[in-house]
């Protein structure tokens, strides 16, 4: 059974992992007969957003602790995971990917990436194992492999696409049900809630991404 790492960034679209995208990724992996290995960095969130009002809250939360909500407690600190422990890696979206795993939400193409996230992602890539990135997460991949000329998609948002191209990659326009596969780099991306209007639309692209990631294992 393939073991696919799922990197979470908190719990909630505005300040952590997009919950729908995360759960749909876990569902697609389970349906495909793969085992999800959930992980997150042990760090304080950039901030906490009240998802009812959309406004910042004064409290503080931990990314690993919040991610454990989605993983039902079965989660690892990313610093303890090595490429040899998994067969591939998938990043669901949500602003946490751009606020906690890296600073893309604030710094665009000049962003910085959490060192343990960068370390594991590079290890997986160097081992020839596939990487999937959903929604805004391709921007994180773009920074980790800056100037690597990888084909990536976040859908069709001009500003985000421009930042990805500034990092030295090719942005590919993509509809919600499609994926973008860079065969040479073994990187698969899909827009999900960058474009999706509902759960079903998001799942169509995510399920295809999971299938593409698993297909890369056989090549």
Steps between C-alpha positions, in 0.01 A plus 500: 500500500637839399560747783432858398591787729227763539644827629251704702533862610235543769122463492291750304526667162584849624791412730579131441424208271183520291295234676304384195815465289678314780217254560441447129870420460477245781184354345656471154808331644288252697287419195815443298630252757780725627589589857507867598781605735390833645759747621541867590766727648499559876476880497273785593255606228569837340163609641155365580196607298143483629342308213154634587597867473813475284686720749823427691465364853730576792566134588799292392493149355754235402512369142570138600230499769240653267593266214442206734129590489487409131719193545290376795814510714706274274768746396876547510729795547643560153853527638485128589403390148760400241455435129567130563186484717259591219447436129374847410380829642180706462432854620132602538435872468353758734669822608704304754710369212581863412517639857643219714689268264640802319442876487362522147178668621706799615819496293398347167793375291745624768346271764686272741418133559493319836837317506361156586238527224771594251730224623245219471365620164850511352579156643188353341580665167862386503382144568295516180171484688190696388365820654144632476391854584144628520346850481758760615758237602670496154644841594678329790640238262604777265710666771662178619612422144559859393623532141434130447275567198221272623155505339255606775141621525288688751218540245487842335565771761736745321678633810581158647591360159732796449676435830552135406651605167721752680638205698614349171218258419239460227146569615237298311140621481278226636130445570374368833461139383845482345850433626838616377768230491869572457622150416870578528467660843225258611294792629120507467286808575128586488300819579229359732355793698697756303214436255259248651148614581411193702632179655430286194700727270792504743496121529516444124840664467633368833406141415679532167805646673514206742472255209782680315723497809443127547552434129841667525603229747472240226724681251 
